[in-house]
Amino acid sequence: TNYPNPFSDKTIISFTLPRHENVTILIHDFAGRLVERLFDGILEDGTHSITFSPKALRPGTYQCTVHAGPLLRSRSLLLVR
């Protein structure tokens, strides 16, 4: 999940891992282009939070994808100014 959504200057993306995993968090624009790689590495089990603070992005809808081992979750983010 992320909070707040919609957001204007930053949003916090939270997720829970049942075991340690290689995690990749990507942000894509509405056209599917990669705009930011927020995280790429190994995290231990438990709850984690990553802050997304887009400085140069235009207002609009973005897709956050969290890859954790075999799991894949996506969520829409709405950036407003």
N, C-alpha and C positions, 0 to 999 in steps of 0.2 A: 504494500500500500504506500501511498505518499500523502503527505499533509503539509501545507494546505494544497488543495486542488479545486479550483484554479489558483495560480500563484503569480506574483509579480516579480519578486527578486530572488526568492529561493524556495525550494521545497525539499522535504526530507523523505527519502525513500527507505522504508523499513522492510525487513524480511527475516525469516527464521530458517535456519538450517538444522536438519536433524543430525547431521554428522559433518566432519570437516570435508570441504569440497573445493575444487577449483571454481571460482566464481568470476563471471564477466558481466558487467552492467553497461549496456549501450543505450544511447539516445539517438533516435532517428527522427527526421522530419516527416511531414505528411506524405512526401513523395518517396520515402524509403531511403533517403540518403543519410549516412552516418554523420551526425553532427558532433558527437562527443562520446569518448570512451571514459566512463566514470571510474571504473575499477576493473582490474584484471589480475587476479592472484588467488591464493589459497586463504580461506577463512575457516576458523574453527566452528564447531556446532554452537548454536545459540542464536540470539537475536542481534541483528546488525542494522545500523543506520548510515546512510550515505547522503550527504547534502549536495544537491544540484543547484548551482547558482549561475544561470546563463547570463553572461554579460553582453554578448554581441548578437544574440538570437532575436529574431523578430517575433512579435506576438503570434500565437497560433497553436495548433495541436501538434504534440510530439508524442512519440512512442518510446516508453522505457521498457527494455527487455533485460531480464535477469536470467542468465544461464548458470545453473549450479549443478555440475555433474550431468546426470541425465534429465534433470528438470529444466523446464523453460516456462517462464511467466512473463506476460506483457501487460502493460497498463498505459492508458492514455493520460497525458499530462497537458493541461491547458495553461499556456503562458499568456498573461494579460499585462498590459502596461498602463 
